[in-house]
Amino acid sequence: MKKVVARVLLPMVVVVGVSVAGMRDARGQQGCDSGALCLYENVGFGGQLWPFFSSSFYVGDDVNDRASSVFNATGMAIVLYSEPDFGGFSFCLDPGAGFGDLDVVGLNDVISSFEAVGSC
């Protein structure tokens, strides 16, 4: 299974193995509190918002496999996983970065867990 790692150095983006279409600095996304990882139901940071304030080995039945965009308002890098218990396909997202369309990194409607890490 191929692991994809992205590093966002605003305004420059370096991504290995994927297109950068859909990645942008998403600071101030409406409803995303400082310190939270915010998952959104729809592309473009729309629809239902699910904020998380700590790592999650399982995002819960209401959120599992439903997120289509994400914003990291934490002060740490976050690794998103396609399976519970930090398994499956993974993608690292730096603090202050977001994806308006998770399909760009192969995680649209498949996020099941995530963890905070020191850096990507």
Secondary structure, DSSP 8 states (H G I E B T S, - for coil): ---EEEEEETTEEEESSS--TTEEE-TT-TT--TT-EEEEEETTTEEEEEEESS-BS---TTTTTT--EEEE-SSSEEEEEEETTTEEEEEEE-TTEEES-GGGGT-TTT--EEEEES--
